Amino acid sequence: MAAARERRPTIADVAKLAGVSPSAVSFALNGRPGLAEATKARILDAAAELGWRPSRPAQALSRGRAGAVGLVLTRETDAVGADPFFPAFIAGVESVISPRGDSLVLHVTDPGNEAAAYHRLSADRRVDGVLLTDMRVDDPRPELTKGLGLPAVVVGDPDCAQGLCAVSLDDRPAFAAAVRRLVELGHRRIAHVAGPREFRHARRRQESWEQAVRAAGLTPGPVLPGGFTADGGAAATRELLAPPAGERPTAIVYANDLSATAGLAVAHRLGLSVPEELSVVGYDDTPLAAYTHPPLASARADALGWGAAAARALDEVVASGRADDVELAPAELLSRDSMGPAPGSAPRPESATTADAARGPGTEAGAAQSTGPARKPVQTRPTTPRSESC
């Protein structure tokens, strides 16, 4: 008797209570036409009375869909957990798929097992499509997913999408604006702590920093790897600050906030005052950036909005086989208190051009300093075939 009470109600129980067939229950719960309103209401009342809800996998199977989106991350597990980009990005994806009951299937793997992960997702029909992040030089995944017939959207650089829809956000203006502002503040030795060289966005950020330094008539300062990690950022900062005061950089531009926050802590431990003796700039505008001491200058890239836009683009690819590329508003520099005049220099006044660049397009004067920048409308452009070599 106890077992009977614990048994979960089935679609047959709902059909019996409502006096209809199980197929009629399926029609009612899936919103299909062909049922009288009174019959549909009776079925819904019966389902509510029994506390029955349809099986999500069964619903997906009936529609010929898995009801899930795939995301394969080829990184160390602890690196994924520490990277502030992915929680916000995943939250953006979930904001689109969760309301309809779909799921995110996340795989964290190593490079040797990456291809096998996509093969399993495709063969098992566990996902309707995948999001490709962390695009690499000569990345094999666009061709791999096309060969598997697995719908995919590239999150990032459209130049290597190889015909797939790409959802991109230009991070270069923020790095250029950071260097220009540092130059105006009197800095002449501006170093860079870079992300992993295999990632296209890490190379792009380093190139943007270097181009801006050269455009100011300066020789690019030292570049050290930080790996997008706290340990890497700390190690690089210790090495950069080891030379005598007259030889070490007076400003460091980091590839992300995690390495920049670690660098900020190293500077404090070495007895350096920020920004009086060293200016520090990050990237990502993580929630903690505004609460470090001093508040960390960074660039807002809207990872949550990026995830939502990528999920919507993948929906379109799954539904119609293609989607136009999406270009989000570019990253915008937030000049917080970790940026200051170079030691012993009298900074030039901030020019209107640099002020606008620091705030980013579409913002009112001073908005980026406190309340946050207004977002530029999302732009779409037709997908075109990309170069096979990156």
N, C-alpha and C positions, 0 to 999 in steps of 0.2 A: 504493500500500500504506500509506503514511504517512497519507494522507487517510482511509483506512478505519479506521485505528487511532484517529484523532482524532474520528471521527464519534460523536456522543452516542447512547447507546442510546435506543430508542423503546419505546412500549407494545407494538408488534408484536414487538420482540425479546424482551421479557419473556414475551409470550404464547407465542412459539415455543419458548423454553427450558422453560417450564412445561407445554407441551403443552395449552394452553387457548386460548380465543378472547380477542381484545382486550377484549370487553365483560366477560368474567369477571375480567380484571385490574382493570378499572375498579370492578367490584363489590367486589373484595377490598380495594382501596386506599381506597375510600370507606366501608367498613364496612357495606355493604348486605347484607341477608339473602339466602339462596338458594344459598349455596355450602357444600359440605361442609368441615369443618374441615381435613381433610387437603389438599383442593384449595387452600384459602386459604393454608395453610402453605407449600405448594409454590410458589405465586405469590409470596408474600413473600420466600421464599428466593431465587427467581430474580431478583427486583428488587434484592435486596441484593447478589447475586453480580455483577450487571451495573452496579451503582452507579446505578440508575435511580430517579428520584423524579418523581411526577406534576407536571405544569405547574399552578402555582397559578391562573393565569387560566382554564385549561381546567376545573379543578375548580369555580371560582366560577361559570363559565358553566353548567356542568351542574346546579348548584343554583339557578340563576336569581338569583345574587348577584354583586356586584362584588368582595366580599372586601376592602373598603376603607371608611374613614371620612374625611369631608372636613372641613377647617378652613380657612376663608377669613379672613385677617387684613387689615383695612383700616388699615394703618399704614405709616410709612416703614420700609424694610428695616432700617436701622441702629437704629431705635427698637425693633423687635422683638428684635433680637439683644441689645440692652442691657437689656431688661426682664426681671428675674429671675423673674417670674411664669410666663412661657410655657415655659421649659425644664422646670420642675417639673410644670406642668400637662400638657405633652405626654408627659412620662415616665409620669404617671399613666394617660393614655389608652393608651399603649403597653403598660403592665403588664397591661391587659385584652385588647387585640387581638393583641399579638405572639405569645403562646403558641399561638394557633390559626392563626397564619400570615397574619393580615390586616395591612393596611398603612394608614398615615396619609397622606392626600393633602393637602399644605399649599400654599395659595396666599396669597402676600402681594401685595396690590394697592392701588390708590388709589381714593378714593371714586367717581370717574367710571367705573371698570371693575368695581365690586363686583357689580352685578346681573348683568353678563355672565359673571362667574366662576361664579355659581350656575347660570345657564342652561347653561353648558358642562358642568358636572358632571352636571347632570340629563340633558341631551340625549345625552351620550356614555356615560351609565350607568357612570361611572367610580367612583362611591361608592354605598354602600347608604343613607347618611344623612349629615347634617352637624351639627356643633356650632356654635352661635351664641354668640360671646363678645363682650365690649366692647359691651354693649347701650347704645344711644343713645336720646336723647329722640326720640319719634315714629319709632322704628326701623321701616323698611319690611321687614326680612328675615323676620319671622314670616309675614306675609301672602304674601311672595314665594315662600317655600319651600312653603307650603300650596298656592299656585296652581300650582307646578311638580309637585306630588305628591311632593316630596322630603322624606322623614322628617327631622325636626330636633328638637334639644333645645336649649333656652335655658340658657346657663351664666350664672347671675346672677339679677338682679331678676325675681321671678315676676310682679310687677304689670304687666309689659308683655309677657308671654309670649303673649298673644292666643290662648289655648287650647292652646298647645303645652306639653309637659312642661318644667318648669324645675327645675334643680338649683342651689340657692341657698345662700349662706353670709352671715350677717348680720355686717357689719363695724362696725356702729354701736356696740355695747357697748364695743369696744376704744377708740374715739375718746372716748366719754363717760368711760370709766375713766381715760384718760390726762389729760384736762382736770381731772377731780376730784382726781387725785393731785397734779397741778401746783399746783392751788389750795391743797391741804393743805400743800404745800411753800412756800407763801407767794407764789406768782406771781400777779401782777395784770395783767400785760401779756402775753397769750398770743396769738401770731400763728399764721397757717396758710398753708402753701404748698400750693396746690390742684392737682389734676389737671385735664385738659381738660374744659371745661364741657359738651361734647357727650356725654360719657360719664355714664350714670346713676349709676354707683358713685362717680365723682368728686364729683358734686353731693351724693350721700347722705353722703359723708364730710365735706364742708364743712358741710352742715346739722347733722350730729351734733356737730361741733366747736362751731359757733355756739350750738346749743341748750344744750350743757353749760356754755359760758361764761356765757350768760345765766342759767342755772339757779343759778349760783354768785353771782349778783348783780353781775356784771362786764359791762363793755361789750366786745363782741368786738373784738379787736385787728386789725391790718391783715391783709388777705387778698391774696396775690399769686399769679399763675399760675406753676406749676412744670412743667406738662406731663408729669409722670411721668418726666422725663429728668434726667440729671446736669447738663447745661448749664442747663436751666430752674431746677433747684433751686439751683445756684450763683448764678445771676443774681438770683433772688428773695432769697436770703440776703444778698447784698451790699447790695441796696436796703434790706432790713429793718434791717440793722446800720449803715447810714450815719448816722442821726441821732445826736445826743449821747447819752451813756450814760443819762441820766435820762429819755429819751424813747423809746428803742428797746425792743423786747420783751425780756423776760428768758427767754422760752421760745418755741420754735417747734415746732408740730405739722405734720409733712409728710404728704402723701397717699400716699407710698410710700418704701421704703428707698433707692432709687436717688437720688432728690432729697435725702433726708435725709443720706446719706453725703457727697454733694457739699457740702451746707450745713455739715456738720461740718468738712470740710476748709477751707472758706472762713473759718469762725470761727477755726480755728487760725492761718491765714495772716494774719488781722487782729489776731492777738495776744490773742484772747479765750480764757479758760480754760473748758473744759466739764467738769463742770456748774457750776463756781463762779460764772461770769459769765453763762452761757447754758445752758439745758436744751434738749435736742434729742430729738424722738420721731419715729420712722418708722412704716412699716406694711409688712408682708409677712414679716418675720423671715427674710430671706435668709440663706444660709449664712455670709456674711461679717459679718453684723450683730454677732455675738458677738465678733468679732476686730478691730473698729475700736478707735480710741483716743479716748475710753474706749468700752467696749462700748455699742452703740446700743440704746436702749430701742425696742421695736418691738411688733408684734402678730402672733401666729402665726395664719395663715389656712389652712394645709395645702393648698397648691396641688396637690400630688401626689395626695392623697386626693380632691380636687375633680375632677381629671381622670379618675381611675378611676371615680368615681360617675357622672360624665357619660357615660362610655363604656358603662357597664352600663345606664344609662337608655336610651341610644340603641339598644342591642341589643334592649331590650324593645319600644321603639317600632317598630323594623324588623320584629320577629317578630310583634307582635300589633296594631300600629296605634296604640297608646297606652301611656302609662305614668303612674303617679302622680307628682306633684311630689316632689322629695327636698330635705329641709332638713338641711344639715350642721350640725355644732356651730359656734357663733359664734366669731369671731376673739377671741383672748385677749391682753390686754396683758402684756408681759414688761418689768418695770421694771428695766432695767439701769442702768449707772453714768452714762449721759448725762443722766439726770434727777437733779436735786439741788435743795437749797433755793434760793430766790430770793436774789439778792445783798442782804445787809443785813437779812434777815428771819429770824425764828424760826419754823420750820414747825410746824404743829399735828401732833399724833400721828396716824398713819394710822388711820382708823376701820375697824372690822370690815367695814362695808358696802363701803367703797372697796377694802379689801384683797381681799374676795371678788370684787368686780367686776374688779379688776386681774388676779386669777388666772384668772377665768373659771369658768363652771359646771363642776362635776364634777371639781374638782382638790382635792388635799389641801393643807393649809396649807404655803405656801412652795414648792410644787412648781413653780410657774411661774418661780421665780427661778433654778432650776438645772437640774433634770432634765427639765423640759418638762411641760406639762399633759396630764392624761389626756383622751382624746377622748370626747365625749358620743356615744351611739349615734345613727346616722343615723335621721332621722324621715321618713316619707313621708306625703303628704296627697293626696286625690283632686284631679286636675286639673280646674279650673273655668274657664269662659270669662273672659278678662280684658278690661279696658277697651281700646278701640281707640286711645284717645289717652293718651299718657304725659306 
